[in-house]
Amino acid sequence: MPDAQAARDSADPDGVVADLQAAHAAREDAKAAIEDVGESRLRTLREALDGLERLFDQYEEAATGTGDFESYIAFQDDLVAYVEDLDDDLPERDAFESLLDLFKKRRLADSDFAEARDRLRDARDLAGRLEALQDARDEYSVATKRARERIDEYDAEIERLERLQRLGDADLDAPVETLRDPIDAYDDAVRESFTSFRSTAPAREVLGLVQTAQAYPLVEFDPVPDDLAAFVDDREAGTEPIPQLLEYAEYSPSKLDHYVSEPRALKRAIGGNRTYLDRLDADPLTVGWPPAPADELVHRLDEVVSVVARFADDDVLERLHTVRRRVRDDDYPRLRNAAVAAHELTDAEKREIEAGVADDLAAAREARDTLQDALETY
């Protein structure tokens, strides 16, 4: 249980800020510790220690006890040369020089190498400041990443609570049917009209409409695949309706040969794009329920009119114009908000609204701001 409590405390914004502050302080302390000596001097010291350790590894076994006398002599010579070659301002250089007297004896033991390493302890600790700085930087990076993640979480929570607050203010008694009825009437009409158009018009004309619609980015038809567009544009079969082409694509090449001049080309272009053709419907031209915000829907419907006018009759267009006028009415935001609230709110969200979200929203904003301030400070 203490560990679980610690995890909760750490997830709290104050805990995240404390972690960030501590990581920042540790990084600054580690940087100061290196600046006291100089980073380049510490790197040189680390290289010197690594090189000496390689020298020990090379000779330690052969030069100790009753080992090889020639190895012992070679070790003595290499050690002297190594130490004498060190920079004069090398930190802890005296510790390196003390090894010359330590190993100046007729016989060496494992304890001599242990003593040598012990004498270099301070030098290793000093060089270790480089690793300590990297560790501190890593910890600081983790702390800042965690703070940013928590900010993202609070942003999401704030957005959720703002939505609940907005929907909680909705007039659930508003006459939303005065908005829904014309939208449903238009959506049903345009679906029926497009279905008829898709079923009876030449595939070349239907897919040409979809290609034209690409000039209206708010009318989100998927682009016609290139091979399909080329086939219906260039082949006589492109004058057939889409359902007929899909039926042809099911025929065997020998049977299809009686209906089209290039059966294999049809099977590749139509059969290979069956999923696209099956999914081609009027959805990009509908309004849907609940409808989008007024400023978004007004611009979209301006583009939808330009596309629908190319295949639908006046009745469909009149229904569409009715919806456009309704979206521009002053009471549209109130009716839409009520529609969204009734359509989207879950029972749990309704209970949350009833309990009140203002305090939770204020707390989330304060926590987010606290973390933002901490990131700017540290």
KENU-744004 format. One record per residue (C-alpha): residue in one letter; z negated, x, y negated. Coordinates in Angstrom, 2 decimals. Example, Ala and Ser with C-alpha at 12.3 -4.5 7.8 and 13.67 -1.06 7.14 Angstrom:
+------+---------+---------+---------+
| code |      zz |      xx |      yy |
+------+---------+---------+---------+
|    A |   -7.80 |   12.30 |    4.50 |
|    S |   -7.14 |   13.67 |    1.06 |
+------+---------+---------+---------+
end
This chain:
+------+---------+---------+---------+
| code |      zz |      xx |      yy |
+------+---------+---------+---------+
|    M |    0.00 |    0.00 |    0.00 |
|    P |   -0.72 |    2.75 |   -2.57 |
|    D |    2.83 |    4.05 |   -2.04 |
|    A |    4.27 |    0.59 |   -2.65 |
|    Q |    2.20 |    0.26 |   -5.80 |
|    A |    3.37 |    3.65 |   -6.98 |
|    A |    6.98 |    2.58 |   -6.41 |
|    R |    6.43 |   -0.57 |   -8.49 |
|    D |    4.76 |    1.42 |  -11.27 |
|    S |    7.62 |    3.90 |  -11.26 |
|    A |   10.16 |    1.07 |  -11.50 |
|    D |    8.32 |   -0.33 |  -14.54 |
|    P |    9.92 |    0.82 |  -17.81 |
|    D |    6.75 |    2.66 |  -18.79 |
|    G |    6.88 |    4.54 |  -15.49 |
|    V |   10.55 |    5.39 |  -15.98 |
|    V |    9.83 |    6.60 |  -19.51 |
|    A |    6.90 |    8.69 |  -18.27 |
|    D |    9.12 |   10.26 |  -15.60 |
|    L |   11.80 |   11.00 |  -18.18 |
|    Q |    9.28 |   12.47 |  -20.61 |
|    A |    7.77 |   14.66 |  -17.90 |
|    A |   11.20 |   15.82 |  -16.70 |
|    H |   12.23 |   16.62 |  -20.28 |
|    A |    9.03 |   18.61 |  -20.87 |
|    A |    9.43 |   20.49 |  -17.60 |
|    R |   13.02 |   21.39 |  -18.47 |
|    E |   12.04 |   22.61 |  -21.92 |
|    D |    9.17 |   24.65 |  -20.48 |
|    A |   11.50 |   26.20 |  -17.91 |
|    K |   14.03 |   27.05 |  -20.62 |
|    A |   11.30 |   28.64 |  -22.77 |
|    A |   10.06 |   30.68 |  -19.80 |
|    I |   13.53 |   32.14 |  -19.36 |
|    E |   14.03 |   32.75 |  -23.07 |
|    D |   10.81 |   34.82 |  -23.06 |
|    V |   12.52 |   37.35 |  -20.79 |
|    G |   16.20 |   36.70 |  -21.28 |
|    E |   18.51 |   34.95 |  -18.84 |
|    S |   20.81 |   37.92 |  -18.31 |
|    R |   17.85 |   40.22 |  -17.56 |
|    L |   16.48 |   37.72 |  -15.04 |
|    R |   19.87 |   37.46 |  -13.34 |
|    T |   19.98 |   41.24 |  -13.12 |
|    L |   16.48 |   41.20 |  -11.63 |
|    R |   17.48 |   38.61 |   -9.04 |
|    E |   20.49 |   40.71 |   -8.06 |
|    A |   18.27 |   43.78 |   -7.79 |
|    L |   15.83 |   41.96 |   -5.49 |
|    D |   18.65 |   40.61 |   -3.34 |
|    G |   20.19 |   44.06 |   -3.02 |
|    L |   16.85 |   45.63 |   -2.09 |
|    E |   16.22 |   42.96 |    0.53 |
|    R |   19.60 |   43.72 |    2.07 |
|    L |   18.62 |   47.39 |    2.16 |
|    F |   15.35 |   46.50 |    3.92 |
|    D |   17.18 |   44.32 |    6.43 |
|    Q |   19.57 |   47.17 |    7.16 |
|    Y |   16.93 |   49.79 |    7.90 |
|    E |   13.61 |   48.10 |    8.65 |
|    E |   13.93 |   47.90 |   12.42 |
|    A |   15.52 |   51.34 |   12.89 |
|    A |   13.29 |   53.27 |   10.48 |
|    T |    9.85 |   52.04 |   11.62 |
|    G |    7.56 |   53.27 |   14.40 |
|    T |    9.27 |   55.68 |   16.74 |
|    G |   12.66 |   54.62 |   15.51 |
|    D |   15.72 |   56.63 |   14.68 |
|    F |   14.79 |   59.63 |   12.48 |
|    E |   18.29 |   59.73 |   11.04 |
|    S |   17.93 |   56.09 |    9.96 |
|    Y |   14.62 |   56.96 |    8.35 |
|    I |   16.24 |   59.78 |    6.32 |
|    A |   19.21 |   57.57 |    5.39 |
|    F |   16.83 |   54.83 |    4.23 |
|    Q |   14.88 |   57.29 |    2.05 |
|    D |   18.09 |   58.55 |    0.44 |
|    D |   19.55 |   55.06 |   -0.10 |
|    L |   16.26 |   53.75 |   -1.52 |
|    V |   15.98 |   56.58 |   -4.04 |
|    A |   19.59 |   56.12 |   -5.08 |
|    Y |   19.13 |   52.36 |   -5.38 |
|    V |   16.01 |   52.53 |   -7.55 |
|    E |   17.36 |   55.27 |   -9.77 |
|    D |   20.48 |   53.20 |  -10.39 |
|    L |   18.51 |   50.20 |  -11.71 |
|    D |   18.72 |   49.36 |  -15.43 |
|    D |   16.07 |   51.04 |  -17.52 |
|    D |   15.01 |   47.71 |  -19.09 |
|    L |   14.91 |   45.85 |  -15.78 |
|    P |   11.83 |   43.56 |  -15.73 |
|    E |    9.18 |   44.81 |  -13.28 |
|    R |   11.05 |   48.09 |  -12.84 |
|    D |    7.72 |   49.85 |  -12.22 |
|    A |    7.26 |   47.77 |   -9.07 |
|    F |   10.59 |   49.03 |   -7.76 |
|    E |    9.69 |   52.64 |   -8.61 |
|    S |    6.35 |   52.32 |   -6.83 |
|    L |    8.25 |   51.84 |   -3.59 |
|    L |    9.44 |   55.44 |   -3.70 |
|    D |    5.85 |   56.68 |   -3.23 |
|    L |    5.08 |   53.92 |   -0.71 |
|    F |    7.87 |   54.97 |    1.60 |
|    K |    7.37 |   58.72 |    1.03 |
|    K |    5.74 |   59.47 |    4.40 |
|    R |    6.68 |   60.91 |    7.76 |
|    R |    6.52 |   57.66 |    9.66 |
|    L |    7.07 |   54.09 |    8.48 |
|    A |    5.51 |   50.93 |    9.88 |
|    D |    6.22 |   47.23 |    9.56 |
|    S |    3.18 |   47.04 |    7.31 |
|    D |    4.90 |   49.34 |    4.80 |
|    F |    7.75 |   46.89 |    4.37 |
|    A |    5.26 |   44.04 |    4.12 |
|    E |    3.43 |   45.96 |    1.40 |
|    A |    6.72 |   46.65 |   -0.38 |
|    R |    7.55 |   42.95 |   -0.45 |
|    D |    4.06 |   42.17 |   -1.68 |
|    R |    4.45 |   44.62 |   -4.57 |
|    L |    7.60 |   42.78 |   -5.58 |
|    R |    5.88 |   39.40 |   -5.63 |
|    D |    5.63 |   39.32 |   -9.41 |
|    A |    9.27 |   40.31 |   -9.73 |
|    R |   10.29 |   37.50 |   -7.36 |
|    D |    8.17 |   35.05 |   -9.32 |
|    L |    9.84 |   36.18 |  -12.51 |
|    A |   13.35 |   35.87 |  -11.07 |
|    G |   12.32 |   32.50 |   -9.68 |
|    R |   12.32 |   31.14 |  -13.21 |
|    L |   16.09 |   30.79 |  -12.86 |
|    E |   15.71 |   28.48 |   -9.86 |
|    A |   12.87 |   26.70 |  -11.60 |
|    L |   15.15 |   25.92 |  -14.53 |
|    Q |   17.87 |   24.59 |  -12.24 |
|    D |   15.32 |   22.47 |  -10.40 |
|    A |   14.00 |   21.17 |  -13.72 |
|    R |   17.53 |   20.35 |  -14.86 |
|    D |   18.17 |   18.51 |  -11.60 |
|    E |   14.97 |   16.52 |  -12.00 |
|    Y |   15.88 |   15.72 |  -15.60 |
|    S |   19.34 |   14.57 |  -14.50 |
|    V |   17.75 |   12.30 |  -11.89 |
|    A |   15.33 |   10.89 |  -14.46 |
|    T |   18.06 |   10.17 |  -17.02 |
|    K |   20.30 |    8.60 |  -14.39 |
|    R |   17.44 |    6.40 |  -13.27 |
|    A |   16.73 |    5.35 |  -16.85 |
|    R |   20.38 |    4.43 |  -17.37 |
|    E |   20.42 |    2.48 |  -14.12 |
|    R |   17.33 |    0.57 |  -15.24 |
|    I |   18.99 |   -0.15 |  -18.59 |
|    D |   22.00 |   -1.56 |  -16.72 |
|    E |   19.65 |   -3.71 |  -14.65 |
|    Y |   17.90 |   -5.00 |  -17.76 |
|    D |   21.28 |   -5.67 |  -19.42 |
|    A |   22.27 |   -7.77 |  -16.42 |
|    E |   18.95 |   -9.61 |  -16.50 |
|    I |   19.28 |  -10.21 |  -20.23 |
|    E |   22.78 |  -11.60 |  -19.73 |
|    R |   21.49 |  -13.88 |  -16.96 |
|    L |   18.57 |  -15.14 |  -19.02 |
|    E |   20.74 |  -15.66 |  -22.10 |
|    R |   23.06 |  -17.76 |  -19.97 |
|    L |   20.13 |  -19.83 |  -18.72 |
|    Q |   18.84 |  -20.22 |  -22.25 |
|    R |   22.26 |  -21.32 |  -23.43 |
|    L |   22.74 |  -23.76 |  -20.56 |
|    G |   19.18 |  -24.96 |  -20.96 |
|    D |   20.11 |  -26.12 |  -24.43 |
|    A |   23.01 |  -28.18 |  -23.07 |
|    D |   23.11 |  -31.90 |  -23.71 |
|    L |   23.22 |  -33.12 |  -20.12 |
|    D |   23.72 |  -36.68 |  -21.37 |
|    A |   26.90 |  -35.74 |  -23.22 |
|    P |   29.98 |  -37.80 |  -22.21 |
|    V |   31.70 |  -34.98 |  -20.33 |
|    E |   34.08 |  -37.49 |  -18.73 |
|    T |   35.92 |  -37.70 |  -22.05 |
|    L |   36.83 |  -34.06 |  -21.47 |
|    R |   37.16 |  -34.04 |  -17.72 |
|    D |   39.43 |  -37.06 |  -17.42 |
|    P |   42.33 |  -35.60 |  -19.45 |
|    I |   41.92 |  -32.19 |  -17.78 |
|    D |   41.97 |  -33.70 |  -14.29 |
|    A |   44.95 |  -35.86 |  -15.24 |
|    Y |   46.91 |  -32.85 |  -16.44 |
|    D |   45.92 |  -30.59 |  -13.53 |
|    D |   46.96 |  -33.25 |  -10.98 |
|    A |   50.24 |  -33.87 |  -12.80 |
|    V |   51.22 |  -30.22 |  -13.13 |
|    R |   50.38 |  -29.53 |   -9.48 |
|    E |   52.53 |  -32.43 |   -8.36 |
|    S |   55.36 |  -31.43 |  -10.67 |
|    F |   55.31 |  -27.78 |   -9.58 |
|    T |   55.16 |  -28.76 |   -5.91 |
|    S |   58.26 |  -30.90 |   -6.39 |
|    F |   59.98 |  -28.13 |   -8.35 |
|    R |   59.15 |  -25.54 |   -5.67 |
|    S |   60.35 |  -27.85 |   -2.90 |
|    T |   63.67 |  -28.95 |   -4.37 |
|    A |   64.89 |  -26.41 |   -6.92 |
|    P |   66.84 |  -23.34 |   -5.85 |
|    A |   64.57 |  -20.42 |   -4.94 |
|    R |   66.47 |  -18.40 |   -7.54 |
|    E |   65.37 |  -20.84 |  -10.24 |
|    V |   61.73 |  -21.09 |   -9.08 |
|    L |   61.26 |  -17.35 |   -8.83 |
|    G |   63.12 |  -16.94 |  -12.10 |
|    L |   60.48 |  -19.13 |  -13.71 |
|    V |   57.74 |  -16.89 |  -12.28 |
|    Q |   59.54 |  -13.84 |  -13.60 |
|    T |   59.84 |  -15.43 |  -17.04 |
|    A |   56.11 |  -16.21 |  -16.93 |
|    Q |   55.39 |  -12.48 |  -16.81 |
|    A |   56.10 |  -12.50 |  -20.55 |
|    Y |   52.99 |  -14.68 |  -20.95 |
|    P |   50.04 |  -12.54 |  -19.81 |
|    L |   47.58 |  -15.44 |  -19.90 |
|    V |   49.66 |  -17.29 |  -17.29 |
|    E |   48.64 |  -15.22 |  -14.32 |
|    F |   51.39 |  -15.64 |  -11.72 |
|    D |   51.59 |  -12.71 |   -9.31 |
|    P |   54.82 |  -10.77 |   -9.94 |
|    V |   57.74 |  -11.56 |   -7.65 |
|    P |   58.20 |   -8.73 |   -5.09 |
|    D |   61.25 |   -6.67 |   -6.01 |
|    D |   63.07 |   -7.11 |   -2.71 |
|    L |   62.55 |  -10.89 |   -2.80 |
|    A |   63.79 |  -11.15 |   -6.38 |
|    A |   66.87 |   -9.07 |   -5.58 |
|    F |   67.67 |  -11.18 |   -2.49 |
|    V |   67.56 |  -14.60 |   -4.20 |
|    D |   69.47 |  -13.26 |   -7.21 |
|    D |   72.28 |  -11.61 |   -5.25 |
|    R |   72.73 |  -13.79 |   -2.14 |
|    E |   74.17 |  -17.25 |   -1.78 |
|    A |   71.00 |  -18.20 |    0.11 |
|    G |   69.14 |  -17.95 |   -3.21 |
|    T |   70.53 |  -21.38 |   -4.08 |
|    E |   68.47 |  -22.92 |   -1.26 |
|    P |   64.94 |  -24.24 |   -1.92 |
|    I |   62.00 |  -22.09 |   -0.87 |
|    P |   60.91 |  -24.36 |    2.04 |
|    Q |   64.43 |  -24.16 |    3.47 |
|    L |   64.45 |  -20.36 |    3.23 |
|    L |   61.07 |  -20.17 |    4.95 |
|    E |   62.42 |  -22.35 |    7.73 |
|    Y |   65.48 |  -20.13 |    8.06 |
|    A |   63.23 |  -17.09 |    8.36 |
|    E |   61.81 |  -18.60 |   11.56 |
|    Y |   65.25 |  -18.80 |   13.20 |
|    S |   66.55 |  -16.15 |   15.57 |
|    P |   69.23 |  -13.89 |   14.08 |
|    S |   71.89 |  -15.51 |   16.28 |
|    K |   70.95 |  -19.03 |   15.17 |
|    L |   70.53 |  -17.97 |   11.55 |
|    D |   74.03 |  -16.53 |   11.61 |
|    H |   75.35 |  -20.11 |   11.53 |
|    Y |   73.59 |  -20.80 |    8.18 |
|    V |   73.68 |  -17.64 |    6.09 |
|    S |   76.03 |  -14.70 |    5.80 |
|    E |   73.40 |  -11.95 |    6.13 |
|    P |   70.67 |  -13.18 |    8.47 |
|    R |   68.85 |   -9.89 |    8.82 |
|    A |   68.62 |   -9.45 |    5.05 |
|    L |   67.13 |  -12.95 |    4.79 |
|    K |   64.56 |  -12.29 |    7.49 |
|    R |   63.48 |   -9.08 |    5.75 |
|    A |   63.26 |  -10.55 |    2.25 |
|    I |   61.93 |  -14.01 |    3.08 |
|    G |   59.98 |  -13.33 |    6.28 |
|    G |   58.52 |  -10.16 |    4.84 |
|    N |   57.25 |  -12.08 |    1.79 |
|    R |   56.13 |  -15.28 |    3.51 |
|    T |   52.53 |  -14.85 |    2.35 |
|    Y |   53.64 |  -14.58 |   -1.27 |
|    L |   55.87 |  -17.65 |   -1.02 |
|    D |   53.25 |  -19.69 |    0.84 |
|    R |   50.69 |  -18.96 |   -1.89 |
|    L |   53.00 |  -19.72 |   -4.79 |
|    D |   51.53 |  -22.81 |   -6.46 |
|    A |   50.58 |  -24.27 |   -9.84 |
|    D |   47.08 |  -22.76 |  -10.09 |
|    P |   48.04 |  -20.34 |  -12.93 |
|    L |   49.13 |  -23.40 |  -14.95 |
|    T |   46.02 |  -25.53 |  -14.45 |
|    V |   42.92 |  -25.74 |  -16.65 |
|    G |   40.24 |  -26.12 |  -13.97 |
|    W |   36.69 |  -27.39 |  -14.20 |
|    P |   34.53 |  -26.50 |  -15.94 |
|    P |   37.04 |  -25.30 |  -18.53 |
|    A |   37.02 |  -21.96 |  -20.30 |
|    P |   35.55 |  -21.46 |  -23.80 |
|    A |   37.64 |  -22.93 |  -26.59 |
|    D |   38.75 |  -19.64 |  -28.17 |
|    E |   40.02 |  -18.44 |  -24.79 |
|    L |   41.55 |  -21.70 |  -23.59 |
|    V |   43.43 |  -22.47 |  -26.80 |
|    H |   45.45 |  -19.25 |  -26.57 |
|    R |   46.05 |  -19.67 |  -22.86 |
|    L |   47.31 |  -23.23 |  -23.22 |
|    D |   49.75 |  -22.11 |  -25.92 |
|    E |   51.37 |  -19.89 |  -23.29 |
|    V |   51.07 |  -22.49 |  -20.51 |
|    V |   53.07 |  -24.97 |  -22.61 |
|    S |   55.94 |  -22.47 |  -22.86 |
|    V |   56.09 |  -22.15 |  -19.07 |
|    V |   55.47 |  -25.79 |  -18.08 |
|    A |   58.18 |  -27.00 |  -20.48 |
|    R |   60.74 |  -25.16 |  -18.34 |
|    F |   60.33 |  -27.38 |  -15.26 |
|    A |   58.04 |  -30.36 |  -15.93 |
|    D |   58.90 |  -33.76 |  -17.42 |
|    D |   57.60 |  -35.23 |  -20.68 |
|    D |   54.71 |  -37.01 |  -18.99 |
|    V |   53.22 |  -33.71 |  -17.78 |
|    L |   53.75 |  -32.12 |  -21.17 |
|    E |   52.10 |  -35.03 |  -22.94 |
|    R |   49.05 |  -34.69 |  -20.71 |
|    L |   48.97 |  -30.98 |  -21.49 |
|    H |   49.17 |  -31.63 |  -25.24 |
|    T |   46.31 |  -34.11 |  -24.90 |
|    V |   44.16 |  -31.39 |  -23.34 |
|    R |   45.13 |  -28.93 |  -26.09 |
|    R |   44.07 |  -31.43 |  -28.77 |
|    R |   40.83 |  -32.08 |  -26.92 |
|    V |   40.01 |  -28.36 |  -26.77 |
|    R |   40.41 |  -28.15 |  -30.55 |
|    D |   37.99 |  -31.03 |  -31.18 |
|    D |   34.67 |  -30.19 |  -32.80 |
|    D |   32.68 |  -31.60 |  -29.88 |
|    Y |   34.45 |  -29.42 |  -27.26 |
|    P |   31.78 |  -26.65 |  -27.19 |
|    R |   29.01 |  -29.23 |  -26.68 |
|    L |   30.87 |  -31.02 |  -23.88 |
|    R |   31.92 |  -27.78 |  -22.22 |
|    N |   28.37 |  -26.42 |  -22.30 |
|    A |   27.13 |  -29.62 |  -20.67 |
|    A |   29.88 |  -29.38 |  -18.06 |
|    V |   29.08 |  -25.78 |  -17.25 |
|    A |   25.38 |  -26.56 |  -16.99 |
|    A |   25.92 |  -29.48 |  -14.64 |
|    H |   28.46 |  -27.60 |  -12.55 |
|    E |   26.89 |  -24.14 |  -12.29 |
|    L |   23.12 |  -24.43 |  -12.45 |
|    T |   21.32 |  -24.18 |   -9.13 |
|    D |   18.08 |  -26.01 |   -8.45 |
|    A |   16.21 |  -22.71 |   -8.74 |
|    E |   17.80 |  -22.01 |  -12.11 |
|    K |   16.94 |  -25.49 |  -13.35 |
|    R |   13.31 |  -24.89 |  -12.38 |
|    E |   13.41 |  -21.55 |  -14.16 |
|    I |   14.73 |  -23.22 |  -17.30 |
|    E |   12.04 |  -25.87 |  -17.11 |
|    A |    9.38 |  -23.13 |  -16.87 |
|    G |   10.89 |  -21.42 |  -19.91 |
|    V |   12.95 |  -18.23 |  -20.13 |
|    A |   12.19 |  -17.19 |  -23.70 |
|    D |    9.25 |  -14.95 |  -22.81 |
|    D |   11.12 |  -13.31 |  -19.92 |
|    L |   14.13 |  -12.75 |  -22.15 |
|    A |   12.01 |  -11.16 |  -24.88 |
|    A |   10.28 |   -8.93 |  -22.31 |
|    A |   13.60 |   -7.82 |  -20.81 |
|    R |   14.99 |   -6.98 |  -24.24 |
|    E |   11.86 |   -5.03 |  -25.15 |
|    A |   11.98 |   -3.08 |  -21.88 |
|    R |   15.67 |   -2.30 |  -22.37 |
|    D |   15.05 |   -1.13 |  -25.94 |
|    T |   12.12 |    1.01 |  -24.79 |
|    L |   14.34 |    2.78 |  -22.28 |
|    Q |   17.16 |    3.20 |  -24.82 |
|    D |   14.73 |    4.77 |  -27.30 |
|    A |   13.41 |    7.08 |  -24.59 |
|    L |   16.90 |    8.28 |  -23.70 |
|    E |   17.63 |    8.99 |  -27.35 |
|    T |   14.31 |   10.82 |  -27.74 |
|    Y |   14.42 |   12.82 |  -24.52 |
+------+---------+---------+---------+
end
